[in-house]
Amino acid sequence: MKARRALVFLLVVWSLFPLVWAASTSLKPREELFATPVAYLPGGSNWSRITFQSYRDVFAERPFARNILNSAVVSALTVSASLAIGALAGYGLGRFRFRGRGVLFYSVLGMTMFPQISILGALFVMVRSAGLFNTYFGLVVPYLTFTLPFAVWMIARFVRRLPVELEEAAFVDGATPFGAFRHVVVPLLAPALVTTGLLTFIAAWNEFLFALTFTVDDSARTVPPAIVFFSGASRHEVPWGEIMAASVIVSLPLVLLALVAERRIVEGLAAGATKG
């Protein structure tokens, strides 16, 4: 038991240390960032040395607020499209029996295993030809290549454990197939939809490669590539304080979402892992 607790403690420290270190560095004055010996807490015993200048500089000297808005809009659109299409496709794969269903189901799952770089060239040509380059939809469409298969797989797994008798009762009462899906199935899918939506939002919010490739300026650039383009007063100066402050800012929404919806996430994953 003690060994297990020690292992859990080490895993927690290992997971939280980067975020704690980023938060500590973001609160240090610039002259103390590389001071020796290393101060693991900002200001050490002198709390008056803590400064929020890096946070002010992130918003005062850069269009970081626009980058956050871009990330929020793109992530919200990606989640909406993934859930809308994924719910219908997942319901069809999970409820109806037809020839090739198993092959189709695992093909959808297999799509999530391809590295993003393998389809980057083809997506670049498609996005550029469609006139979507450096736009919100120029990011949403590529993001669906990895969020939509995951949404379909999660929802289909959940639909399989729902009793079909509920839909049959709705048909007896005169409901259409789509009406039964909307009024009976969708409310029962709430845990799966919340879990899928949150995980999809996190994936879209943190995505870097497509966001870097399909944007050229801050009109559509999201926060991950925006942080990469941070630069100091000189060519060789790296503003580590601002980079750490930006990293903390973009991590907080995800941490809050995970804490608020922790129970929903666990319920959704547990429900999708079993077949009724």
C-alpha positions in Angstrom: 0.0 0.0 0.0 2.8 2.4 0.9 4.6 1.6 -2.4 1.4 2.3 -4.3 0.9 5.7 -2.6 4.5 6.6 -3.3 4.0 5.7 -6.9 0.9 7.8 -7.1 2.6 10.7 -5.4 5.5 10.5 -7.9 3.1 10.5 -10.9 1.3 13.6 -9.5 4.5 15.4 -9.0 5.7 14.4 -12.5 2.5 15.6 -14.0 2.2 18.9 -12.1 5.8 20.0 -12.0 5.9 21.6 -15.6 2.8 23.7 -14.8 4.0 24.7 -11.4 7.4 25.6 -12.9 5.8 27.6 -15.6 3.7 29.5 -13.1 6.7 30.1 -10.9 8.8 31.4 -13.8 6.0 33.7 -15.0 5.9 35.5 -11.7 9.7 36.2 -11.4 11.3 39.5 -12.5 13.3 39.1 -15.7 16.7 39.5 -14.0 15.9 36.5 -11.7 15.0 34.0 -14.4 18.5 32.6 -14.7 19.8 33.5 -11.3 21.8 31.0 -9.3 21.1 29.2 -7.1 17.8 28.3 -8.7 14.8 29.7 -6.9 11.9 27.3 -7.3 9.4 29.7 -5.9 9.1 33.3 -7.2 10.7 35.8 -4.8 11.9 33.1 -2.4 11.2 34.4 1.1 10.7 37.9 -0.3 7.1 38.0 -1.6 7.5 41.6 -2.7 9.7 40.3 -5.6 6.7 38.6 -7.2 5.6 40.5 -10.3 2.8 40.2 -12.9 4.8 42.1 -15.5 5.0 39.1 -17.8 1.3 38.7 -17.9 0.8 42.4 -18.6 3.4 42.2 -21.4 1.6 39.2 -23.0 -1.5 41.3 -23.6 0.0 44.8 -23.9 2.7 44.0 -26.5 1.1 41.2 -28.4 -2.3 40.4 -29.9 -2.6 37.4 -27.5 -6.3 38.2 -26.7 -7.1 37.8 -30.4 -5.2 34.5 -30.4 -7.2 33.2 -27.4 -10.4 34.3 -29.2 -9.3 32.4 -32.3 -8.7 29.3 -30.3 -12.0 29.5 -28.5 -14.0 30.0 -31.8 -12.1 27.2 -33.7 -12.4 24.8 -30.7 -16.1 25.6 -30.3 -16.8 25.1 -34.0 -14.8 21.8 -34.0 -16.7 20.5 -31.0 -20.1 21.5 -32.5 -19.4 19.8 -35.8 -17.9 16.7 -34.2 -20.8 16.2 -31.9 -23.5 16.9 -34.6 -22.0 14.6 -37.2 -20.6 12.1 -34.7 -23.9 11.6 -32.9 -25.7 10.7 -36.1 -22.9 8.5 -37.4 -22.2 6.9 -34.0 -25.9 6.1 -33.6 -26.1 4.4 -37.0 -23.0 2.3 -36.3 -24.0 1.5 -32.8 -27.6 0.6 -33.4 -28.2 -0.7 -36.9 -26.8 -4.0 -38.2 -25.7 -4.1 -41.8 -23.0 -5.8 -43.9 -19.6 -4.4 -43.3 -20.5 -2.6 -40.1 -17.5 -4.1 -38.2 -15.1 -3.1 -41.0 -16.5 0.4 -41.1 -16.4 0.8 -37.3 -12.7 -0.2 -37.0 -11.8 1.8 -40.1 -13.2 4.9 -38.4 -11.1 4.0 -35.3 -8.0 3.3 -37.5 -8.3 6.9 -38.9 -7.2 8.2 -35.5 -3.9 6.2 -35.7 -2.5 8.1 -38.7 0.1 10.8 -37.8 -1.0 14.3 -38.8 2.1 14.8 -40.8 1.1 12.0 -43.2 -2.0 13.9 -44.5 -0.6 17.4 -44.1 0.3 17.9 -47.8 -3.0 16.7 -49.1 -4.9 18.9 -46.6 -2.8 21.9 -47.5 -3.7 21.6 -51.2 -7.4 21.1 -50.3 -7.6 24.0 -47.9 -5.7 26.3 -50.3 -7.9 25.3 -53.3 -11.1 25.8 -51.3 -10.0 29.4 -50.4 -10.1 28.5 -46.7 -6.4 29.3 -46.0 -5.9 31.5 -42.9 -9.6 31.3 -41.9 -11.4 29.6 -39.0 -12.9 27.0 -41.3 -9.5 26.4 -42.7 -8.6 25.0 -39.3 -12.0 23.4 -38.4 -12.0 21.1 -41.5 -8.5 19.7 -40.8 -9.3 19.3 -37.1 -12.3 17.1 -38.0 -9.9 14.6 -39.4 -8.8 13.5 -35.9 -11.8 14.7 -33.7 -14.6 13.3 -35.8 -13.4 9.6 -35.9 -12.9 9.8 -32.1 -16.4 11.2 -31.6 -18.0 8.5 -33.8 -16.2 5.8 -32.0 -17.0 7.1 -28.5 -20.7 7.6 -29.2 -21.1 4.3 -31.1 -19.7 2.4 -28.1 -22.2 4.2 -25.8 -25.2 3.6 -28.1 -24.5 -0.2 -28.1 -25.3 -0.4 -24.4 -28.6 1.6 -24.6 -31.7 -0.6 -24.5 -33.5 -0.7 -27.8 -36.8 -1.1 -26.1 -36.9 2.7 -25.3 -36.9 3.5 -29.0 -39.4 0.9 -29.8 -41.7 2.4 -27.2 -41.3 5.8 -28.9 -42.2 4.2 -32.2 -45.4 2.8 -30.7 -46.3 6.3 -29.5 -46.0 7.5 -33.1 -42.5 9.0 -33.1 -40.4 9.0 -36.3 -36.9 7.5 -36.3 -35.4 10.9 -36.1 -37.9 12.0 -33.4 -37.0 9.0 -31.3 -33.3 9.8 -31.8 -33.8 13.4 -30.8 -36.1 13.0 -27.9 -35.1 9.6 -26.5 -31.5 8.8 -27.5 -29.9 12.2 -27.3 -30.8 12.8 -23.7 -29.5 9.4 -22.8 -26.3 10.2 -24.6 -25.6 13.2 -22.4 -22.6 11.6 -20.5 -21.0 10.4 -23.8 -21.6 13.8 -25.5 -20.1 15.8 -22.6 -17.1 13.5 -22.4 -16.6 13.5 -26.1 -17.1 17.3 -26.3 -14.6 18.0 -23.6 -11.9 15.7 -25.0 -12.5 17.1 -28.5 -12.2 20.7 -27.1 -8.9 19.9 -25.4 -7.5 18.3 -28.6 -8.5 21.3 -30.7 -7.3 23.8 -28.2 -3.9 22.2 -28.0 -3.4 21.4 -31.7 -0.2 22.9 -33.1 0.8 21.4 -36.5 -2.3 22.3 -38.5 -2.6 25.7 -36.8 1.0 26.5 -37.7 0.6 25.3 -41.3 -2.8 26.8 -42.2 -2.4 30.3 -40.8 -0.1 33.2 -41.7 -1.1 36.0 -39.3 -3.0 36.7 -36.1 -6.4 37.1 -37.8 -6.8 33.3 -37.5 -3.7 32.1 -35.6 -4.5 30.1 -32.4 -2.5 30.2 -29.2 -0.1 27.2 -29.7 1.6 28.7 -32.8 1.3 32.2 -31.4 3.5 31.3 -28.5 6.1 30.0 -30.9 6.3 33.4 -32.6 7.1 35.2 -29.3 10.3 37.2 -29.6 12.2 39.6 -27.5 13.7 43.0 -28.0 16.7 41.5 -29.9 16.9 38.6 -32.3 18.6 36.3 -29.8 16.5 37.3 -26.8 13.8 34.8 -25.8 11.1 36.2 -23.5 10.8 33.2 -21.2 8.7 35.0 -18.7 6.1 35.9 -21.3 6.2 32.4 -22.8 5.6 30.9 -19.4 2.8 33.4 -18.6 1.1 32.6 -21.9 1.4 28.9 -21.2 -0.2 29.3 -17.8 -3.0 31.4 -19.3 -3.9 28.8 -22.0 -3.6 25.9 -19.6 -6.1 27.3 -17.0 -9.3 26.8 -19.1 -8.4 23.2 -19.7 -7.6 22.6 -16.0 -10.9 24.3 -14.9 -12.9 22.2 -17.5 -11.3 19.0 -16.3 -12.0 19.8 -12.6 -15.6 20.9 -13.2 -16.5 18.0 -15.5 -14.4 15.3 -13.9 -17.3 13.1 -12.9 -18.9 13.4 -16.3 -15.7 12.5 -18.1 -15.3 9.4 -15.9 -18.9 8.4 -16.4 -18.7 8.8 -20.1 -15.5 6.8 -20.5 -16.7 4.0 -18.2 -20.0 3.8 -20.0 -18.3 3.6 -23.4 -15.9 0.9 -22.2 -18.7 -1.7 -21.6 -21.3 -3.3 -23.8 -24.8 -3.8 -22.4 
